[in-house]
Amino acid sequence: MATPSSTTPELARRDFFHGPGGLALSAALGPARSVAAVIIAGMLLGRASVSADDTFEVPPPQPPAAVLPPSLVEGPDFKIVDPVASDGLMHLYVVHTGFGQFEAYGRTALEARIREAHALAVISKTSKLEVVAGTVGDGVVSQVKTVANVAAHPGKTVTGVPRGIAHLFHGYVDRGQEALAEAKSASRPEAGRGATAAPAADKAEDAAKRYAKQYLGVTAAERHWYRHLGVDPYTDNAVLRDAIHREANLEAAASLGARFAGLPAIPGIAIVKTAEDAIYNEDPATVRKRNRETLAGFGLDGGEIARLENAPLLSPTRQVLLLEAAKGLDGVAGRAELFRHAFGLTSEAEAQVYLQSVGLLVLAHREQPVAEMLPGVRLPAGRRADGRVVVCGAFEAVYWTADVAQGEQQVRTALPQAGVAGRELWIAGRVSERARIELAQRGWTLEESVGAVLAEPASP
């Protein structure tokens, strides 16, 4: 079985600046290349083009060392469970720590989980009351939801793309259907009461309350802890949140003797000092109020801004990063689409991949300017001045599975058909030879390994 790898000459490397807080921003960018050349080279080597009717690929489970550098395979506070599964787009990691097991969808999420494991270890060592080791750690078995069975049954292969990620491939017709279903639900009589359900205004108020409860209650003392530990103050890691909440009420952040690097870097999205301060130092309610004017300047109306502010999967950190990405697309028409695409995010994994994909679009814009954003597909997409369409997906290990084939068709169908001079597909990681051939047959020019999110794979 082929492992995703690049058969083309090494892409030219271009280093971008290092932002505050140790946020290294680098990307592998090279001139756009025609996938047709890859097909011709394969035929010269005696490899016939693979028909779309042939059996789909099944991503094989791999040992952690085959897809990760040694520093991410095992450390003092963690170990990656063997094997590592793949869904055809991303690797699915299980991080074993002394405080439970944690799931990570893709490399960026893995780096965040490892930082969190370090943070938990530091708190457990510095806490006078041993809050983590004595209380939190004993009560946590695992936060793994979807790949626990892989660790329990190493021979089993995960091939299905998570529902949330598959949602990224859908076009705007789905958003209209969702809105219609929501409207019908709002007008349906409540069971046993004969009254209609809460109107839209009440639903918006409920969303605001839920958002405030989830994110706006993070105190300044807690944010100081998160900053010293170098992790996201709005993480979904319940173990770490509970530990820091307890510690912030007992001990000053200045007592910590260590500080880790900042948030995992997202290629293309620069974290300037003001953005870092907004994440760690400012009350999120203050940040929201200041951002409203900026969002209005991008073309969002009041209702859209409120919907964005209270989207449960768009934490204050993600909202700040999305705004920074929009600024990086200066001169691009229709930047409001970046935020409208984000309204319908359905899972943590989808939100993570979407934000990274936006970063790829910023890199594509730096390489050759994008003239306008396209509203046709949930993945970030734009059109260059010469009519070429650019679609960006922050996927790290792409195989030609049934789900991937269906997703590609959905994206292609949702894009404009008239006046298109060509289609570029920007991928964060690697693509298998089979997937590369299939994408070429469907008219895509492939730009892979953008952002260099993967370590070099081990030899088969």
C-alpha positions in Angstrom: 0.0 0.0 0.0 1.4 3.4 -1.0 2.2 5.8 1.8 1.5 9.5 1.0 4.7 10.9 -0.3 5.9 13.4 -2.9 7.3 12.1 -6.1 8.1 15.5 -7.5 11.3 17.5 -6.9 11.5 19.1 -3.5 9.5 22.3 -3.2 11.4 25.5 -2.6 11.3 26.4 1.1 10.3 29.9 2.2 10.5 30.8 5.9 8.1 33.3 7.2 8.7 35.4 10.3 8.5 34.1 13.9 5.7 35.8 15.7 5.6 36.6 19.5 5.3 33.8 21.9 7.4 31.4 19.9 4.9 31.1 17.1 7.1 29.8 14.2 5.4 30.5 11.0 6.9 28.6 8.1 5.6 27.1 4.9 6.7 25.0 2.0 5.8 27.0 -1.1 6.8 26.3 -4.6 5.6 27.2 -8.1 2.3 25.6 -9.1 3.1 22.4 -11.0 1.0 20.4 -13.4 -0.1 17.0 -12.2 0.0 15.8 -15.8 3.8 15.6 -15.5 3.4 13.2 -12.6 1.1 11.0 -14.6 3.5 10.9 -17.6 6.4 10.1 -15.3 4.4 7.2 -13.8 3.6 5.8 -17.2 7.2 5.9 -18.3 8.0 3.8 -15.2 5.4 1.3 -16.4 2.6 2.4 -14.1 -0.6 2.7 -15.9 -3.1 5.3 -14.9 -5.5 4.0 -12.3 -9.2 4.0 -13.3 -11.7 5.6 -11.0 -13.7 2.3 -11.1 -10.9 0.4 -9.3 -11.0 -0.5 -5.7 -10.5 2.4 -3.3 -7.5 2.7 -1.1 -7.6 1.6 2.6 -5.2 3.7 4.7 -3.0 1.4 6.7 -2.4 1.8 10.5 1.2 2.9 11.0 3.6 3.0 13.9 4.0 6.5 15.3 7.6 6.7 14.2 6.5 6.3 10.6 4.6 9.6 10.6 6.1 11.7 13.4 9.5 12.9 14.5 10.9 11.3 17.6 10.1 14.4 19.8 6.4 13.8 19.1 6.4 10.0 19.5 7.2 9.9 23.2 8.4 12.2 26.0 8.6 12.5 29.8 4.8 13.3 30.0 3.3 11.4 27.1 3.4 8.5 24.6 1.6 8.1 21.3 -0.4 4.9 21.3 0.7 2.4 18.6 -0.7 2.1 15.9 -1.7 5.5 14.4 -4.9 5.2 12.3 -5.9 7.4 9.3 -9.4 8.2 7.9 -8.1 9.0 4.4 -7.4 12.7 5.2 -5.8 13.0 8.6 -3.9 10.8 11.1 -5.9 10.1 14.3 -3.6 10.0 17.3 -4.2 8.8 20.9 -2.0 10.5 23.5 -1.4 8.4 26.6 -0.5 10.5 29.7 -0.5 10.1 33.4 -3.7 12.1 33.5 -5.7 10.1 31.0 -5.8 9.5 27.3 -6.6 12.3 24.8 -7.5 12.2 21.2 -5.8 14.4 18.6 -7.1 14.8 15.0 -4.1 15.6 13.0 -0.6 17.0 13.7 -1.6 20.5 14.9 -4.1 19.0 17.4 -1.4 16.5 18.5 1.1 19.3 19.3 -1.6 21.1 21.3 -2.4 17.9 23.3 1.3 17.4 24.0 1.6 20.9 25.3 -1.3 20.3 27.5 0.3 17.1 28.9 3.4 19.1 29.8 1.2 21.7 31.4 -0.6 19.1 33.6 2.7 17.7 34.6 4.0 21.1 35.6 0.9 21.8 37.7 1.1 18.5 39.4 4.7 19.1 40.4 4.3 22.7 41.5 0.9 22.4 43.2 1.3 22.3 47.0 -2.0 20.5 47.3 -1.4 18.1 44.4 -4.6 19.1 42.8 -4.0 17.3 39.6 -2.3 14.1 40.7 -4.5 13.7 43.8 -7.9 14.7 42.4 -8.3 15.3 38.7 -5.9 12.5 37.5 -7.6 9.8 39.6 -11.0 10.6 38.2 -10.2 10.7 34.5 -10.0 7.5 32.4 -10.0 9.0 28.8 -11.3 11.8 26.7 -10.9 9.6 23.6 -14.2 9.4 21.7 -13.7 8.0 18.2 -10.4 6.2 18.0 -10.2 4.3 21.3 -11.0 1.1 19.6 -7.9 1.4 17.4 -5.8 1.3 20.5 -7.8 -1.7 21.9 -7.8 -3.5 18.6 -4.5 -2.7 16.7 -5.5 -4.7 13.6 -8.6 -2.6 13.0 -8.4 0.1 10.3 -10.4 3.4 10.5 -11.4 4.4 7.0 -14.4 6.7 7.5 -14.0 10.4 7.4 -15.7 12.0 10.5 -19.1 13.4 9.9 -17.9 17.0 10.8 -15.0 16.9 8.3 -17.2 15.4 5.6 -19.4 18.4 6.2 -16.6 20.7 4.9 -17.0 19.3 1.4 -20.7 20.2 1.1 -21.9 23.2 -0.8 -24.1 26.1 0.2 -27.2 24.2 -0.8 -26.8 22.3 2.4 -26.7 25.5 4.4 -30.0 26.5 2.9 -31.5 23.1 3.7 -30.2 23.4 7.3 -31.8 26.9 7.6 -35.1 25.6 6.3 -35.0 22.7 8.8 -34.2 25.1 11.6 -37.1 27.3 10.6 -39.5 24.4 10.5 -38.3 23.3 13.9 -38.8 26.7 15.3 -42.4 26.8 14.2 -43.3 23.2 15.3 -45.6 23.0 18.4 -43.9 21.9 21.5 -45.0 18.5 22.8 -48.0 18.6 25.1 -48.1 22.4 25.3 -49.7 23.5 22.0 -47.5 26.5 21.8 -44.8 27.2 19.2 -41.2 26.8 19.9 -39.0 29.7 21.0 -38.6 32.3 18.3 -35.3 33.1 16.7 -34.6 35.9 19.1 -34.9 33.5 22.1 -32.7 30.9 20.4 -30.0 33.6 19.8 -30.2 34.6 23.5 -29.8 31.0 24.5 -26.8 30.7 22.2 -25.2 33.8 23.8 -25.8 32.4 27.3 -24.2 29.0 26.4 -21.2 30.8 24.8 -20.7 33.0 27.8 -20.8 30.1 30.2 -18.3 28.1 28.1 -15.8 30.8 27.4 -16.4 34.2 29.0 -16.0 32.9 32.5 -12.2 32.4 32.2 -10.7 34.7 34.8 -7.6 36.9 34.4 -5.8 34.7 36.9 -6.5 31.6 34.8 -5.4 33.3 31.6 -2.1 34.1 33.3 -1.7 30.4 34.0 -2.5 29.4 30.5 0.0 32.0 29.1 2.8 30.7 31.4 2.1 27.2 30.3 1.9 28.1 26.6 -1.5 26.6 26.0 -4.9 27.8 24.7 -6.9 29.4 27.5 -10.1 28.1 25.7 -9.0 24.5 25.2 -11.6 21.8 25.2 -9.3 19.7 27.5 -11.6 19.3 30.5 -8.8 17.8 32.7 -6.5 20.8 32.1 -9.3 23.4 32.5 -10.4 21.9 35.8 -6.8 21.8 37.1 -6.0 25.4 36.2 -9.3 26.6 37.6 -8.5 24.9 40.9 -4.9 26.2 41.0 -5.8 29.8 40.0 -7.9 30.0 43.1 -5.1 28.7 45.3 -1.8 30.0 44.0 -0.4 32.9 42.0 0.7 32.3 38.4 4.1 33.8 39.2 5.0 30.6 41.2 5.3 28.6 38.1 8.9 27.8 37.3 8.6 27.0 33.7 7.0 28.4 30.5 6.5 26.5 27.3 6.2 27.8 23.7 3.0 29.5 22.6 0.1 28.1 20.7 0.8 25.6 17.9 1.6 27.6 14.7 -0.9 27.7 11.9 1.0 28.4 8.7 -0.2 31.6 7.0 -1.8 33.1 10.1 0.5 35.5 11.8 0.0 36.2 15.5 1.0 39.7 16.1 1.5 41.1 19.6 -2.0 42.6 19.7 -3.6 39.3 18.8 -1.5 37.4 21.4 -2.5 40.0 24.1 -6.2 39.6 23.1 -6.0 35.8 23.7 -4.1 35.8 26.9 -4.5 39.3 28.6 -7.8 40.7 27.7 -11.3 39.8 28.9 -12.9 38.0 25.9 -16.0 40.2 26.3 -13.8 43.3 25.6 -12.3 41.6 22.6 -15.7 40.8 21.2 -16.9 44.3 21.5 -13.8 45.7 19.7 -14.0 43.1 16.9 -17.6 44.0 15.9 -16.5 47.1 14.0 -13.9 45.1 12.1 -16.4 42.4 11.2 -18.9 45.0 10.0 -16.1 46.5 7.8 -15.7 43.0 6.2 -19.4 43.2 5.2 -21.2 41.2 7.9 -24.5 42.5 9.2 -25.5 42.7 12.8 -27.3 39.3 12.8 -24.3 37.6 11.3 -21.9 39.2 13.8 -24.0 38.0 16.7 -24.2 34.5 15.2 -20.4 34.4 14.8 -19.8 35.7 18.3 -21.9 33.0 19.8 -20.9 30.1 17.6 -19.9 27.4 20.2 -17.1 26.0 18.2 -15.5 29.4 17.5 -13.7 30.0 20.8 -12.3 33.5 21.5 -8.9 32.1 20.3 -10.3 30.9 17.0 -12.2 34.1 16.4 -9.0 36.1 16.9 -7.1 33.8 14.6 -9.8 34.1 11.9 -9.7 37.8 12.1 -5.9 37.8 11.7 -6.3 35.5 8.6 -8.8 38.0 7.1 -6.3 40.8 7.6 -3.7 38.6 5.8 -6.1 38.5 2.8 -5.9 42.3 2.3 -7.3 43.4 -1.1 -9.4 40.2 -1.5 -13.0 40.9 -2.3 -15.7 39.1 -0.3 -13.7 38.3 2.9 -16.9 38.1 4.8 -17.2 34.6 3.3 -14.5 33.4 5.6 -16.8 34.0 8.5 -20.0 32.9 6.8 -18.3 29.6 6.0 -17.6 29.2 9.7 -21.2 29.6 10.8 -22.0 26.0 10.1 -19.0 24.3 11.7 -20.3 21.1 13.4 -17.3 19.6 15.4 -14.0 20.5 17.1 -12.1 18.6 14.4 -14.0 20.5 11.6 -13.3 23.9 13.3 -9.6 23.0 13.6 -9.2 21.9 10.0 -11.2 24.9 8.7 -9.0 27.4 10.5 -5.8 25.7 9.2 -7.3 25.6 5.7 -7.9 29.4 5.9 -4.2 29.7 6.7 -3.4 27.8 3.5 -5.5 30.3 1.5 -3.5 33.2 3.0 -0.3 31.4 1.8 -1.8 30.9 -1.7 -2.6 34.6 -1.7 1.0 35.5 -0.8 2.2 33.2 -3.6 -0.1 34.8 -6.2 -2.9 37.2 -5.3 -6.4 35.9 -4.9 -8.9 38.4 -6.3 -12.1 37.3 -4.6 -13.5 34.7 -2.2 -16.0 32.1 -3.5 -19.2 31.3 -1.6 -19.8 28.0 -3.3 -18.1 25.5 -0.9 -17.4 25.3 2.8 -13.7 24.8 2.4 -11.9 28.2 1.9 -11.9 28.9 -1.8 -11.0 31.9 -4.0 -10.6 33.0 -7.6 -7.4 34.5 -9.0 -7.5 37.4 -11.5 -6.8 35.0 -14.4 -9.9 32.9 -13.6 -8.2 30.0 -11.8 -10.0 28.7 -8.7 -8.0 27.9 -5.5 -9.5 25.5 -2.9 -7.6 24.9 0.3 -7.7 21.8 2.6 -5.4 21.4 5.6 -5.3 17.6 5.3 -2.1 15.8 6.1 -2.3 12.3 4.7 -4.7 12.0 1.7 -5.6 8.6 0.3 -8.2 7.9 -2.4 -10.9 6.4 -0.2 -14.6 6.3 -1.0 -15.2 9.2 1.4 -12.5 11.3 -0.2 -13.8 10.5 -3.7 -17.3 11.6 -2.7 -15.9 14.7 -1.0 -13.9 15.7 -4.1 -17.0 15.4 -6.3 -19.1 17.5 -3.9 -16.4 20.3 -3.9 -16.1 20.2 -7.7 -19.9 20.4 -8.1 -20.2 23.3 -5.7 -17.6 25.4 -7.5 -18.5 27.8 -10.3 -18.5 26.0 -13.7 -18.4 29.0 -16.0 -15.3 31.2 -16.6 -13.0 29.0 -14.7 -9.5 28.8 -16.2 -8.3 25.9 -14.0 -8.6 24.5 -10.5 -5.8 24.4 -7.9 -6.0 22.2 -4.8 -3.7 23.2 -1.9 -3.1 20.4 0.6 -1.2 20.9 3.9 0.4 17.4 3.9 1.1 14.5 1.5 -1.1 12.8 -1.1 -0.8 9.1 -2.1 0.2 8.4 -5.7 -3.2 6.9 -6.4 -5.0 10.0 -5.0 -2.7 12.3 -7.0 -3.6 10.5 -10.3 -7.3 10.5 -9.6 -7.2 14.3 -8.8 -5.3 15.0 -12.0 -7.9 13.0 -14.0 -10.6 15.3 -12.5 -8.8 18.5 -13.6 -7.0 19.5 -10.4 -3.5 21.0 -10.3 -2.1 19.9 -7.0 0.0 21.9 -4.6 0.9 19.6 -1.7 3.1 19.8 1.5 2.1 23.4 1.9 3.1 24.4 5.5 5.3 21.3 5.9 3.0 19.9 8.6 4.3 16.4 8.3 7.7 14.9 9.2 9.4 12.8 6.6 7.8 9.4 6.7 9.9 6.4 7.5 11.0 4.2 4.6 8.4 1.4 3.8 
